[in-house]
Amino acid sequence: MKLRRVAIDTYHENVAYLHRDCAVYRAEGFQALSKVEVKANGREILATLNVVDDTSIVGCDELGVSEDAFAQLEVPDGHPASVSQAEPPESIPALFRKINGERLGREDFRSIVQDIADRRYSKIELTAFVVASNRSELDREEVYFLTEAMIASGRRLDWREPLVVDKHCIGGIPGNRTSMLVVPIVAAYGLVFPKTSSRAITSPAGTADTMEVLANVELPFDRMTEIVRQHRGCLSWGGTADLSPADDVLISVERPLSIDSPGQMVASILSKKIAAGSTHLVLDIPIGPTAKVRSMPEAQKLRRLFEYVAQRLHLSLDVVITDGRQPVGRGVGPVLEARDVMQVLENDPDAPNDLRQKSLRLAGRLIECSPDVRGGDGFAIARDILDSGRALGRMEAIIHAQGDKAFDWKHPSLGKLQLEVRAPRSGVVTGIDNLQVAQIARLAGAPKVRAAGVDLRCKLGDVVSEGDVLYRVHASYPADLEFARQATVRHSGYRIGSADEVPQVFVEF
């Protein structure tokens, strides 16, 4: 059969397409949504079969494959290919036991995760595993086994360094672009900091999306390692490094279902960091009324689970509980967040102080991983590196090495369509809904439209008068602006009241 590239993005799922009148389809007795094995030029992949009736999608003598699948085969359109029934995954009995609420062992998780990494699971089977693991919550030993299996499913880096650091936030806070400040500060100090980050799936911007405003982030593996060895750090997209590949597949199911169970979160984060060669990790857990974690007891429970698994895997972990009551910085969306980062690096007087302070404290905790630094001295060292311009210099070197892009933080190119959301009455800002602000930014077009987003003008505790601008929405397309406008009418994301109504939350800094 002739291979045909079908221009459909199936997001981490290989999909094959056969016409219903295809002789191979009739002869082999294929069923829609069954697993098939596709071979071309010595390469083979597993794919989920879709059956079509339209020859404009795929002809009777053609085998269509989705974008992801086509890229993996690495052959041109029209290349000869074959398709056959795929054997069911060997781990299916273990999956059924987990569905029935049984506790699984190390070999069970290794078998399941390897089949997931090899894309032997259909979306239905993946969903069953994610839901079963969430419903009968994994115990801490199972989380350890899952993490271990996810590390083993892909590449594991070795930097030949005694100290390799990383920093991660569990997410849920818009504008929280501390990594883009922590990396240049810590790298300028001299510690190895290979930061591989994700793109946004349900948020207005991920670190990779924001860094891509300034530089290329899709780096070949060899180039990424070369940059780290030369500059002690990088800020790249993790999709090219083959680190814990099963995690990327699981995320494709977890995010649409809004499932983020503690066990799966711990396995996802720690497997990626250990596979990337990290020896020391600072983990940021924000807590607040609209954050992922909403109470101190919940944060402490999650912290203990992270610490147990990290200790078993010989990763030095420092968990920091931070203020998650509101977005960090002013910008929500790639260009706006890049502006905030560069303002801080340039030591601009108008830079968002909350982003600066949080970044300095996280960088300080990482610098204190060095045996040459006493506990408590890291913040001052980080502040000196930032104030002196050394962090800016290191960031500029990393940007240039990754392939710089034109960006003027003083005059950022924002969406030309604007909407101002104003205070309905006078008072004090007593609440900012992280989820709603993020949703408004996404409806405006972020992160796909980099110039779109929300520019905050007021934060918690600010005194406002009726009619004052709370934030501006930027969009590039009228439909996006209208979607965002409708969302602001339903709920602006801001609550105005009296000073004593501002929620207090205990955090470690």
N, C-alpha and C positions, 0 to 999 in steps of 0.2 A: 504494500500500500504506500501511497505518497503521504508524507507528513505535511500537515497544514497548520500554520500558526494562527490560532484563533485569538483575536485581540480582546481577551477578557481577563481582568485582574481577579483571580480567585483567592488572593491573600493567603499565602502559605499552604494552599491545598493544590496538589496536582490534579487536574481534571482532563479527561480524554473525551472526545466527541466522535460518535459513529452515526452514520445515517441509518435510519430504520430499514431501508431497502438494501443495505450493504450485505453482500454475500457472506462476509466474515461474521457479521452480526447474527445472521440467521443460522449459519452453520455451527457456530460455537455456543449458541444458546445464552448469549450475554443477557444480563438484566441491568436495567438502569440503577445507578448508585452502587453497583458491585465494584470490587477492586479488580483492576486489570494491570498486566505488566506490559510496558511499552519498551521496545528495543530499537535502537538506531545507531549504526556505526560503532558498535561495541559498548555503547552505554545503555543502561536500563534504568527505568524509573517505575514506581507504582503510582497509579492514578485512579481516581473515582470516575466511573463511566457515566456520561450523559448521552441520551439518545435524542437525535434531532430529526425533524421531518423537512427541513428547509435546505435545499442544495446550495443556497448562497452562503450558508454557514459552513457546511462540509459536504463534499460530494460522495457518491456511492463508492468511489475508489480511493477515498482519502481517509486518513486518520487525523482528526484535529486534536490539538493540545493547547491548554491555556498558557498564558504568558510565563508563569513560573516554571511550568513543565518544559516549555520550549527552550528556555534559557538553560535548564539543566542538561538537556540533550546535546546542546552545542553543535547543531547541524543546521544547514540552510533549509528554507522552505522547499518542499518537493522532494526531499531526501527519502530514500526507501526506509520503511519502518515496518515493524511487525507488532501485533497485539495478541495477547493470550490471557486466559483466566489466571488470576493470581491466587497463590495458596493463602489460606486464612492465616493471620498472625498467630505465632506459637503462644503468645501471651494471653490469648482470649480466655482460657480457663481462669487465670489469675484475675483478669478484669471482672469476670462473672462473680468471683468470690468477693471482690471489693464491693460490687453492686449489692451483694447480699449482706454487706455490713461486716465482713470478716476482716481481721487484722492480717496484713501481708508482711512477708519477710523480705530480706535483702534481695534474694534471687528473683522473687516476684517483681519487685520494683525495677530491677535491672532489665528483666525481660520486657516489661511493659514500656519502659522509657526507650529502650533500644528500638522497639517496633514503632514507637511514636517518632523518634528521630529519623528512622528510615521511611517514614510516611506510609507505613503499612496500615495505619488506622484510618477509617473513614471519619467524616465529621461527626456522624452519629456515635461511633465508638469513642471518639475523643470527648464528646459531650458527656457520654455515660461515665467515663473515668473522672472527669472534672466534677460532675455533680455528685457522684458517689463519694469522692474524697472530701467534698464539702459537707455532705449530709451526715456521714459518720466521720466526724472530724478526726484527722490523722493524729495519732499520739506522737509524742516527741521522738520516739525511736523510729517510727515510720517516716517522719519528716527527715530525719537523718538519712535513712535508706534512700528516700526519694532524691534528696540533694546529692548524695554520693553517686547515684545512678545518672543524674542529669550531667554531672561533671564528666563522667566516663563516656557519655554519648558523643562528645566532640573533642575538639583540640584543647590541649592544656599548655599554656605558655610558660616558659621558664626564662626569666630575664637575667639569670646568673648574678643576681644581686641579693644581699642578705635582707634588704628592706625595700619592699614594693608596696606603696600605699594607694588607697582608694577611698572615695567618699560616696555615699549614696543616701538619697532621701526616699522614703516609702511612697511619696507622692501625695497628690490631692490638694496641693496649695498652688494657685496660679502665680506666675511671675517669679517663682523660686529658683532663679538661675544662679545659685551660689557656686555650682561646679565650675562655671566659666571664670570665676574669680579665684576660687580655691586652687585650681590647677596651676595657673601662672605663679601664684604666690609660693606654693609649696615646691614647684619645679625650680623657681628662682633660688629657693633655699638650698636645693640640691638633691632632694629626694626623688626617686623614680615614681612617676604618676601617670601610667598609661590609661587614660580615661576613655573607655568605649561606652557610648551612650545610645539610648533608644530614640526613635522618632515617636511623636505623639500618635496615640491611637484614639483616645477619648478626651484628651486635654487640648488646650489651645496652642501648645508648643512643648516639644521636648527639648532637651539640651542639644541634640543633633540638629533639630530644626532651627534653633536660634543661632548656633555656631555656623550653620550653612549660610546665614546672612553675611558672615564675615569671611568664610573660607570653605574650601571643599572638605567634605566629611566622609565621602565614600572613597576611602584610601585602600589600595591593594595592601595585603597583609605585610609584605616585605617593606613597602614604603612606610607604613605605620610604625613598624619596629625601628626602622632607620631614624625616623623623626624622634622617637622616644629616646633612643640612645644618644642622639645629638643634643636634644633640648631638654631631656629629662621628663618630658610630658607631651601629651597630645590630647585633642578633643575630637574624636572621630565617631562615626556611626558603627555600632557593633555588628551590623548585619554581614559584614565581609570577613569577620574573624573566625566563624564557625565555633563560637564559644557556647556551650550548652545549647545545641540546636533544638533539642526537644522543648526547651522553654519557649522559644519563638512560636512553635506549633501550638503549644498549650495556650499561650496568650491569645492566639487567634480565636479561641473558643471562650476563654474566661472573660475577656473584655466585653463582647457583645451581650453576654449573660449577666454582666456586672457581678461576677463572682470573684472575690479576692480574699479567699479564706486564709487564715494565719499560716497554716502549714504550707500551702502552695506559694504564698508570698515569700516565706523564709527560704524555701527551696529555690525559687526563682532568683532571688537576689544573691544568695550566697553561692549558688552554683556558678553564676556568671562571674562573680568576683574571684573565686578560687580558680576557675578555669583561665581567667585573665592573668594569673600569676601573682595575685595580691597576697601579701603576708600580713598586712595591717589594714583594717577598715574602720572608718568612722561612719556610723549609721545615724541618720537624722530621722527621728520620729516626731512629727508635729502633732500637737493635740489642740482641739478646739471644737466648737459647736457644729461646724460644717466641714471638719477635716475627716480623713479616713478613721483616725482614732480620736474618740470624743471624751475620754476620761482618763485620769491617771491610773486607776486600777487596770484598765484595758491596756494602757501603754506598758505598764510594768509586766503584765502577763506576756505580752508580745516580746518585750525585751528579754525575759527569761528564756523564751523559746529560741530566739536568735542566739543568745549566749550559749545555750546547751549545744546546739548544732555546730556553731563556730568552734567551740572547744573540741568537739569530737573530730573536727576536720583540721585542727591545728591552725586556725585563723585567729589572729589577735583582733578582738572586736571591742570598740568603744562606742556604746550606744548613748546618744544625746537626745533628750526630750526637749523639744522647742515649741515656741509659740505658733500655733496654727489657727489663730482666731480670724485671720484675714490674709489676703494676698501679700506677698513679699515684693517690695519695689513698687513702681507705678505702672509699668507696662505689662500687658497680658496679650501675647501674640509675638511672633518671631522678631519683627523689626523693632517693635517697642521694647522688648526685653533686651535685644542687642544694644539699643540706645542706653538703657539703664546700666548694663555691664560696662560699656565703654565710659560712661560718666564716672563710675566708681574708679575704674582703672586710671582715668585721667585726673583723679582727685578734684573733680569739678565741685564747687561749693553747693550746687543744686542737686548733686547726686542723691538718690534715695538712701537715707542713713540706715534704715532697717536692713536693706540688702548689704550695705557695707559692713555693718556690725556683725550680722550673722555669718557672713563669709569669713571675716577675720577670726571669729571664734572657732569656726569649723577648721579653718586652715591652721590655727594655733594648736588645736587638738592633734592634728596630723603631724605637725612639726615636733610635737612632744613625743611622738613615736621614736624619734632619734635618740639614741643613748647619750648624746652630747647635750641634750636639753633637759633642764629640770622641769618637773611638773609645775604648771602655772606660768611658765615663761613664754609659752608659745604665742599667746595673743600679742605681746609686745613685739616679738620678732616678726610676726606676720604684719603687724601695723607698720613697722619700720620698712619692710620690703615694699608694701603698697605705697606709703608716703614718699619714699625715695624715688619712685618711678621704675624700680627694678621689676615689679610685677608687670607693668605696662610693656616694658622692653621684652620680657619673656613672652608675653602674649603676642606681641607683634612678630617675634621670631617664629612662634608656632604657627601663626596665621600665614606668614610668608611661606613657611616650609610646606604647609598643607595646600597652598594655592590660594592667595588672597583675592578677595572680591572688593569692588569699589563700595565703600560705605562711609557716609559722613554722619557721625552721631549727632552733630550739632543741627543738621538739617536732614533728618531721616526721611526717606521716601515713603510716606504713609498713604493709605487709601484716601482718595480725594473726596469721597462722600463721607459726611460727618453727621453725627447725631449727638446732641448734648442732653444728658440726663440731669435734671436739676432737683434740688431739695424741695420737697412738697411743703415743708414748714421749717421754722427756725428751731434750733436745738443743738444737740450733740450727736455725732455719729456713734451709735451704740452697738451696731452690728453690721458686718459685711458677710454675705453668704458666698463662700468660696465656690460652691457648685454652680450658683446662678451666674456669677461673674464669668466663670469659665464657659458656661453654656452660651451666654451672650456673645462672648468673643468668638466662639466656634460658629455661631449662626452668622456672624459678620464675615466669616470666611477663613479665619485662622484654623489650622496652620497652613492649609494648602495655598491660601492667598497670604503671602508673608507680610504684606503691608496692612493687613486687617488686624483688628483687635480692639482692646479697651485700654484707654489711658486714664488711670485713676488720678483724680485731683484732691480727694479727701480720704483720710484714713481714720481708724478708730480713735475716738476721743476728740476729734476736730470739732470746733464750734462752727456751725453753719447758719446762714440766714436763709429765709425762704427765697428760692430762685437761684441760689448759688449752684454752680456746676459741680456735680458729684463725680462725673466722669464723662469722657468723650468716646464714642464708638466710631471707629474708622472702618470703612468698607470700600471695595473697588467696584462692586456691582449693585445696581438698585435693588434687585431681589434679595441679596444678602442683607442690605441695610434694612429692608422692610421686615425680614424675619427677625433681625435683632431688635428692631423697634417694637414689634409685637411682644417679644419676650420682656422688654423693659416695662411695657404697660402692665403685663401680668404681675411682674415682680421686679423692681429695680435692682434687687440684691442688697439694698441699703435699708437700715432701720434708724430712724431719728428719734431720740428721746432725751432723757436727762443724764447728767454725768454719772450718777450712781447706778445707772443701768448697764454700763459697759461691763461685759463679762470678764472676770478675772480667771486666770489659769496659771497654775504653778508650772514653771519650766526651769530647766537647769541653767539656762543663760538667756 
